[in-house]
């Protein structure tokens, strides 16, 4: 039981981290595009 719960927490947190990194990368890219067009 504990192992399953722990594995779920870990995969959820890694998914959350991946989503966060993707969002940061996207924001950085958009920022660079905006700077180019100015």
PDBQT receptor file of N, H, CA, C and O in Angstrom, charges set to zero:
ATOM      1  N   UNK A   1       0.841  -1.207   0.000  1.00  0.00    +0.000 N 
ATOM      2  CA  UNK A   1       0.000   0.000   0.000  1.00  0.00    +0.000 C 
ATOM      3  C   UNK A   1       0.880   1.263   0.000  1.00  0.00    +0.000 C 
ATOM      4  O   UNK A   1       0.695   2.150  -0.833  1.00  0.00    +0.000 OA
ATOM      5  N   UNK A   2       1.824   1.337   0.924  1.00  0.00    +0.000 N 
ATOM      6  H   UNK A   2       1.975   0.617   1.601  1.00  0.00    +0.000 HD
ATOM      7  CA  UNK A   2       2.689   2.516   1.017  1.00  0.00    +0.000 C 
ATOM      8  C   UNK A   2       3.486   2.732  -0.264  1.00  0.00    +0.000 C 
ATOM      9  O   UNK A   2       3.612   3.860  -0.742  1.00  0.00    +0.000 OA
ATOM     10  N   UNK A   3       4.020   1.653  -0.814  1.00  0.00    +0.000 N 
ATOM     11  H   UNK A   3       3.918   0.737  -0.426  1.00  0.00    +0.000 HD
ATOM     12  CA  UNK A   3       4.825   1.786  -2.038  1.00  0.00    +0.000 C 
ATOM     13  C   UNK A   3       3.998   2.371  -3.175  1.00  0.00    +0.000 C 
ATOM     14  O   UNK A   3       4.473   3.234  -3.914  1.00  0.00    +0.000 OA
ATOM     15  N   UNK A   4       2.776   1.906  -3.314  1.00  0.00    +0.000 N 
ATOM     16  H   UNK A   4       2.390   1.205  -2.715  1.00  0.00    +0.000 HD
ATOM     17  CA  UNK A   4       1.913   2.400  -4.384  1.00  0.00    +0.000 C 
ATOM     18  C   UNK A   4       1.618   3.883  -4.203  1.00  0.00    +0.000 C 
ATOM     19  O   UNK A   4       1.689   4.659  -5.156  1.00  0.00    +0.000 OA
ATOM     20  N   UNK A   5       1.289   4.268  -2.988  1.00  0.00    +0.000 N 
ATOM     21  H   UNK A   5       1.230   3.637  -2.213  1.00  0.00    +0.000 HD
ATOM     22  CA  UNK A   5       0.991   5.670  -2.700  1.00  0.00    +0.000 C 
ATOM     23  C   UNK A   5       2.207   6.539  -2.984  1.00  0.00    +0.000 C 
ATOM     24  O   UNK A   5       2.087   7.621  -3.559  1.00  0.00    +0.000 OA
ATOM     25  N   UNK A   6       3.381   6.058  -2.578  1.00  0.00    +0.000 N 
ATOM     26  H   UNK A   6       3.478   5.180  -2.111  1.00  0.00    +0.000 HD
ATOM     27  CA  UNK A   6       4.614   6.811  -2.786  1.00  0.00    +0.000 C 
ATOM     28  C   UNK A   6       4.914   6.954  -4.270  1.00  0.00    +0.000 C 
ATOM     29  O   UNK A   6       5.289   8.032  -4.732  1.00  0.00    +0.000 OA
ATOM     30  N   UNK A   7       4.749   5.872  -5.013  1.00  0.00    +0.000 N 
ATOM     31  H   UNK A   7       4.445   4.997  -4.638  1.00  0.00    +0.000 HD
ATOM     32  CA  UNK A   7       5.007   5.910  -6.459  1.00  0.00    +0.000 C 
ATOM     33  C   UNK A   7       4.056   6.897  -7.124  1.00  0.00    +0.000 C 
ATOM     34  O   UNK A   7       4.456   7.635  -8.024  1.00  0.00    +0.000 OA
ATOM     35  N   UNK A   8       2.818   6.914  -6.693  1.00  0.00    +0.000 N 
ATOM     36  H   UNK A   8       2.493   6.314  -5.962  1.00  0.00    +0.000 HD
ATOM     37  CA  UNK A   8       1.847   7.857  -7.254  1.00  0.00    +0.000 C 
ATOM     38  C   UNK A   8       2.265   9.296  -6.971  1.00  0.00    +0.000 C 
ATOM     39  O   UNK A   8       2.206  10.154  -7.851  1.00  0.00    +0.000 OA
ATOM     40  N   UNK A   9       2.681   9.545  -5.755  1.00  0.00    +0.000 N 
ATOM     41  H   UNK A   9       2.730   8.847  -5.040  1.00  0.00    +0.000 HD
ATOM     42  CA  UNK A   9       3.124  10.903  -5.396  1.00  0.00    +0.000 C 
ATOM     43  C   UNK A   9       4.308  11.312  -6.261  1.00  0.00    +0.000 C 
ATOM     44  O   UNK A   9       4.360  12.437  -6.758  1.00  0.00    +0.000 OA
ATOM     45  N   UNK A  10       5.260  10.398  -6.440  1.00  0.00    +0.000 N 
ATOM     46  H   UNK A  10       5.218   9.484  -6.036  1.00  0.00    +0.000 HD
ATOM     47  CA  UNK A  10       6.455  10.720  -7.221  1.00  0.00    +0.000 C 
ATOM     48  C   UNK A  10       6.105  11.006  -8.670  1.00  0.00    +0.000 C 
ATOM     49  O   UNK A  10       6.606  11.970  -9.250  1.00  0.00    +0.000 OA
ATOM     50  N   UNK A  11       5.246  10.177  -9.264  1.00  0.00    +0.000 N 
ATOM     51  H   UNK A  11       4.840   9.395  -8.793  1.00  0.00    +0.000 HD
ATOM     52  CA  UNK A  11       4.912  10.405 -10.669  1.00  0.00    +0.000 C 
ATOM     53  C   UNK A  11       4.096  11.678 -10.821  1.00  0.00    +0.000 C 
ATOM     54  O   UNK A  11       4.255  12.401 -11.805  1.00  0.00    +0.000 OA
ATOM     55  N   UNK A  12       3.231  11.961  -9.868  1.00  0.00    +0.000 N 
ATOM     56  H   UNK A  12       3.101  11.375  -9.069  1.00  0.00    +0.000 HD
ATOM     57  CA  UNK A  12       2.456  13.199  -9.923  1.00  0.00    +0.000 C 
ATOM     58  C   UNK A  12       3.383  14.405  -9.817  1.00  0.00    +0.000 C 
ATOM     59  O   UNK A  12       3.206  15.392 -10.532  1.00  0.00    +0.000 OA
ATOM     60  N   UNK A  13       4.367  14.328  -8.931  1.00  0.00    +0.000 N 
ATOM     61  H   UNK A  13       4.511  13.526  -8.350  1.00  0.00    +0.000 HD
ATOM     62  CA  UNK A  13       5.265  15.470  -8.763  1.00  0.00    +0.000 C 
ATOM     63  C   UNK A  13       6.172  15.631  -9.971  1.00  0.00    +0.000 C 
ATOM     64  O   UNK A  13       6.521  16.756 -10.326  1.00  0.00    +0.000 OA
ATOM     65  N   UNK A  14       6.568  14.522 -10.618  1.00  0.00    +0.000 N 
ATOM     66  H   UNK A  14       6.285  13.608 -10.329  1.00  0.00    +0.000 HD
ATOM     67  CA  UNK A  14       7.407  14.662 -11.805  1.00  0.00    +0.000 C 
ATOM     68  C   UNK A  14       6.587  15.205 -12.974  1.00  0.00    +0.000 C 
ATOM     69  O   UNK A  14       7.106  15.958 -13.799  1.00  0.00    +0.000 OA
ATOM     70  N   UNK A  15       5.323  14.830 -13.049  1.00  0.00    +0.000 N 
ATOM     71  H   UNK A  15       4.902  14.219 -12.379  1.00  0.00    +0.000 HD
ATOM     72  CA  UNK A  15       4.449  15.396 -14.084  1.00  0.00    +0.000 C 
ATOM     73  C   UNK A  15       4.280  16.894 -13.854  1.00  0.00    +0.000 C 
ATOM     74  O   UNK A  15       4.309  17.687 -14.795  1.00  0.00    +0.000 OA
ATOM     75  N   UNK A  16       4.104  17.265 -12.591  1.00  0.00    +0.000 N 
ATOM     76  H   UNK A  16       4.080  16.620 -11.827  1.00  0.00    +0.000 HD
ATOM     77  CA  UNK A  16       3.940  18.671 -12.243  1.00  0.00    +0.000 C 
ATOM     78  C   UNK A  16       5.192  19.457 -12.617  1.00  0.00    +0.000 C 
ATOM     79  O   UNK A  16       5.107  20.557 -13.162  1.00  0.00    +0.000 OA
ATOM     80  N   UNK A  17       6.357  18.880 -12.317  1.00  0.00    +0.000 N 
ATOM     81  H   UNK A  17       6.426  17.987 -11.874  1.00  0.00    +0.000 HD
ATOM     82  CA  UNK A  17       7.626  19.532 -12.646  1.00  0.00    +0.000 C 
ATOM     83  C   UNK A  17       7.768  19.691 -14.153  1.00  0.00    +0.000 C 
ATOM     84  O   UNK A  17       8.167  20.750 -14.637  1.00  0.00    +0.000 OA
ATOM     85  N   UNK A  18       7.439  18.631 -14.895  1.00  0.00    +0.000 N 
ATOM     86  H   UNK A  18       7.115  17.771 -14.502  1.00  0.00    +0.000 HD
ATOM     87  CA  UNK A  18       7.530  18.691 -16.357  1.00  0.00    +0.000 C 
ATOM     88  C   UNK A  18       6.615  19.781 -16.903  1.00  0.00    +0.000 C 
ATOM     89  O   UNK A  18       7.010  20.546 -17.784  1.00  0.00    +0.000 OA
ATOM     90  N   UNK A  19       5.406  19.850 -16.385  1.00  0.00    +0.000 N 
ATOM     91  H   UNK A  19       5.086  19.229 -15.670  1.00  0.00    +0.000 HD
ATOM     92  CA  UNK A  19       4.463  20.870 -16.840  1.00  0.00    +0.000 C 
ATOM     93  C   UNK A  19       5.006  22.259 -16.539  1.00  0.00    +0.000 C 
ATOM     94  O   UNK A  19       4.888  23.170 -17.359  1.00  0.00    +0.000 OA
ATOM     95  N   UNK A  20       5.600  22.419 -15.366  1.00  0.00    +0.000 N 
ATOM     96  H   UNK A  20       5.696  21.679 -14.701  1.00  0.00    +0.000 HD
ATOM     97  CA  UNK A  20       6.180  23.703 -14.988  1.00  0.00    +0.000 C 
ATOM     98  C   UNK A  20       7.323  24.098 -15.904  1.00  0.00    +0.000 C 
ATOM     99  O   UNK A  20       7.418  25.250 -16.328  1.00  0.00    +0.000 OA
ATOM    100  N   UNK A  21       8.200  23.133 -16.212  1.00  0.00    +0.000 N 
ATOM    101  H   UNK A  21       8.123  22.198 -15.867  1.00  0.00    +0.000 HD
ATOM    102  CA  UNK A  21       9.329  23.428 -17.100  1.00  0.00    +0.000 C 
ATOM    103  C   UNK A  21       8.842  23.767 -18.499  1.00  0.00    +0.000 C 
ATOM    104  O   UNK A  21       9.375  24.669 -19.144  1.00  0.00    +0.000 OA
ATOM    105  N   UNK A  22       7.834  23.046 -18.968  1.00  0.00    +0.000 N 
ATOM    106  H   UNK A  22       7.401  22.313 -18.444  1.00  0.00    +0.000 HD
ATOM    107  CA  UNK A  22       7.285  23.317 -20.293  1.00  0.00    +0.000 C 
ATOM    108  C   UNK A  22       6.725  24.729 -20.351  1.00  0.00    +0.000 C 
ATOM    109  O   UNK A  22       6.930  25.444 -21.332  1.00  0.00    +0.000 OA
ATOM    110  N   UNK A  23       6.019  25.130 -19.303  1.00  0.00    +0.000 N 
ATOM    111  H   UNK A  23       5.853  24.550 -18.506  1.00  0.00    +0.000 HD
ATOM    112  CA  UNK A  23       5.432  26.466 -19.243  1.00  0.00    +0.000 C 
ATOM    113  C   UNK A  23       6.526  27.532 -19.249  1.00  0.00    +0.000 C 
ATOM    114  O   UNK A  23       6.408  28.540 -19.946  1.00  0.00    +0.000 OA
ATOM    115  N   UNK A  24       7.590  27.311 -18.472  1.00  0.00    +0.000 N 
ATOM    116  H   UNK A  24       7.685  26.492 -17.906  1.00  0.00    +0.000 HD
ATOM    117  CA  UNK A  24       8.698  28.278 -18.420  1.00  0.00    +0.000 C 
ATOM    118  C   UNK A  24       9.355  28.400 -19.787  1.00  0.00    +0.000 C 
ATOM    119  O   UNK A  24       9.627  29.507 -20.253  1.00  0.00    +0.000 OA
ATOM    120  N   UNK A  25       9.610  27.267 -20.429  1.00  0.00    +0.000 N 
ATOM    121  H   UNK A  25       9.389  26.368 -20.051  1.00  0.00    +0.000 HD
ATOM    122  CA  UNK A  25      10.239  27.265 -21.753  1.00  0.00    +0.000 C 
ATOM    123  C   UNK A  25       9.373  28.028 -22.741  1.00  0.00    +0.000 C 
ATOM    124  O   UNK A  25       9.876  28.826 -23.532  1.00  0.00    +0.000 OA
ATOM    125  N   UNK A  26       8.069  27.780 -22.695  1.00  0.00    +0.000 N 
ATOM    126  H   UNK A  26       7.660  27.132 -22.053  1.00  0.00    +0.000 HD
ATOM    127  CA  UNK A  26       7.134  28.445 -23.596  1.00  0.00    +0.000 C 
ATOM    128  C   UNK A  26       7.145  29.954 -23.350  1.00  0.00    +0.000 C 
ATOM    129  O   UNK A  26       7.186  30.739 -24.298  1.00  0.00    +0.000 OA
ATOM    130  N   UNK A  27       7.108  30.357 -22.082  1.00  0.00    +0.000 N 
ATOM    131  H   UNK A  27       7.074  29.720 -21.313  1.00  0.00    +0.000 HD
ATOM    132  CA  UNK A  27       7.127  31.784 -21.755  1.00  0.00    +0.000 C 
ATOM    133  C   UNK A  27       8.410  32.448 -22.234  1.00  0.00    +0.000 C 
ATOM    134  O   UNK A  27       8.378  33.557 -22.769  1.00  0.00    +0.000 OA
ATOM    135  N   UNK A  28       9.535  31.772 -22.043  1.00  0.00    +0.000 N 
ATOM    136  H   UNK A  28       9.560  30.871 -21.608  1.00  0.00    +0.000 HD
ATOM    137  CA  UNK A  28      10.830  32.321 -22.475  1.00  0.00    +0.000 C 
ATOM    138  C   UNK A  28      10.839  32.497 -23.982  1.00  0.00    +0.000 C 
ATOM    139  O   UNK A  28      11.284  33.524 -24.493  1.00  0.00    +0.000 OA
ATOM    140  N   UNK A  29      10.342  31.487 -24.691  1.00  0.00    +0.000 N 
ATOM    141  H   UNK A  29       9.980  30.652 -24.276  1.00  0.00    +0.000 HD
ATOM    142  CA  UNK A  29      10.303  31.542 -26.154  1.00  0.00    +0.000 C 
ATOM    143  C   UNK A  29       9.418  32.696 -26.620  1.00  0.00    +0.000 C 
ATOM    144  O   UNK A  29       9.797  33.458 -27.510  1.00  0.00    +0.000 OA
ATOM    145  N   UNK A  30       8.248  32.818 -26.017  1.00  0.00    +0.000 N 
ATOM    146  H   UNK A  30       7.941  32.200 -25.294  1.00  0.00    +0.000 HD
ATOM    147  CA  UNK A  30       7.337  33.904 -26.384  1.00  0.00    +0.000 C 
ATOM    148  C   UNK A  30       7.970  35.264 -26.094  1.00  0.00    +0.000 C 
ATOM    149  O   UNK A  30       7.824  36.200 -26.881  1.00  0.00    +0.000 OA
ATOM    150  N   UNK A  31       8.659  35.369 -24.985  1.00  0.00    +0.000 N 
ATOM    151  H   UNK A  31       8.778  34.609 -24.346  1.00  0.00    +0.000 HD
ATOM    152  CA  UNK A  31       9.329  36.618 -24.619  1.00  0.00    +0.000 C 
ATOM    153  C   UNK A  31      10.359  36.999 -25.687  1.00  0.00    +0.000 C 
ATOM    154  O   UNK A  31      10.451  38.162 -26.081  1.00  0.00    +0.000 OA
ATOM    155  N   UNK A  32      11.132  36.010 -26.151  1.00  0.00    +0.000 N 
ATOM    156  H   UNK A  32      11.057  35.065 -25.831  1.00  0.00    +0.000 HD
ATOM    157  CA  UNK A  32      12.143  36.275 -27.178  1.00  0.00    +0.000 C 
ATOM    158  C   UNK A  32      11.489  36.708 -28.482  1.00  0.00    +0.000 C 
ATOM    159  O   UNK A  32      11.999  37.594 -29.167  1.00  0.00    +0.000 OA
ATOM    160  N   UNK A  33      10.362  36.091 -28.831  1.00  0.00    +0.000 N 
ATOM    161  H   UNK A  33       9.947  35.371 -28.275  1.00  0.00    +0.000 HD
ATOM    162  CA  UNK A  33       9.649  36.468 -30.053  1.00  0.00    +0.000 C 
ATOM    163  C   UNK A  33       9.152  37.914 -29.959  1.00  0.00    +0.000 C 
ATOM    164  O   UNK A  33       9.206  38.663 -30.934  1.00  0.00    +0.000 OA
ATOM    165  N   UNK A  34       8.674  38.290 -28.787  1.00  0.00    +0.000 N 
ATOM    166  H   UNK A  34       8.630  37.682 -27.994  1.00  0.00    +0.000 HD
ATOM    167  CA  UNK A  34       8.180  39.660 -28.566  1.00  0.00    +0.000 C 
ATOM    168  C   UNK A  34       9.336  40.649 -28.701  1.00  0.00    +0.000 C 
ATOM    169  O   UNK A  34       9.191  41.692 -29.339  1.00  0.00    +0.000 OA
ATOM    170  N   UNK A  35      10.478  40.325 -28.104  1.00  0.00    +0.000 N 
ATOM    171  H   UNK A  35      10.596  39.478 -27.585  1.00  0.00    +0.000 HD
ATOM    172  CA  UNK A  35      11.635  41.220 -28.176  1.00  0.00    +0.000 C 
ATOM    173  C   UNK A  35      12.103  41.395 -29.623  1.00  0.00    +0.000 C 
ATOM    174  O   UNK A  35      12.498  42.492 -30.017  1.00  0.00    +0.000 OA
ATOM    175  N   UNK A  36      12.061  40.324 -30.410  1.00  0.00    +0.000 N 
ATOM    176  H   UNK A  36      11.741  39.432 -30.089  1.00  0.00    +0.000 HD
ATOM    177  CA  UNK A  36      12.479  40.402 -31.814  1.00  0.00    +0.000 C 
ATOM    178  C   UNK A  36      11.576  41.345 -32.603  1.00  0.00    +0.000 C 
ATOM    179  O   UNK A  36      12.039  42.102 -33.456  1.00  0.00    +0.000 OA
ATOM    180  N   UNK A  37      10.278  41.286 -32.302  1.00  0.00    +0.000 N 
ATOM    181  H   UNK A  37       9.901  40.671 -31.609  1.00  0.00    +0.000 HD
ATOM    182  CA  UNK A  37       9.334  42.072 -33.094  1.00  0.00    +0.000 C 
ATOM    183  C   UNK A  37       9.312  43.549 -32.701  1.00  0.00    +0.000 C 
ATOM    184  O   UNK A  37       8.724  44.362 -33.413  1.00  0.00    +0.000 OA
ATOM    185  N   UNK A  38       9.937  43.907 -31.588  1.00  0.00    +0.000 N 
ATOM    186  H   UNK A  38      10.415  43.246 -31.009  1.00  0.00    +0.000 HD
ATOM    187  CA  UNK A  38       9.935  45.318 -31.163  1.00  0.00    +0.000 C 
ATOM    188  C   UNK A  38      10.897  46.165 -31.993  1.00  0.00    +0.000 C 
ATOM    189  O   UNK A  38      11.015  47.368 -31.764  1.00  0.00    +0.000 OA
TER     190      UNK A  38
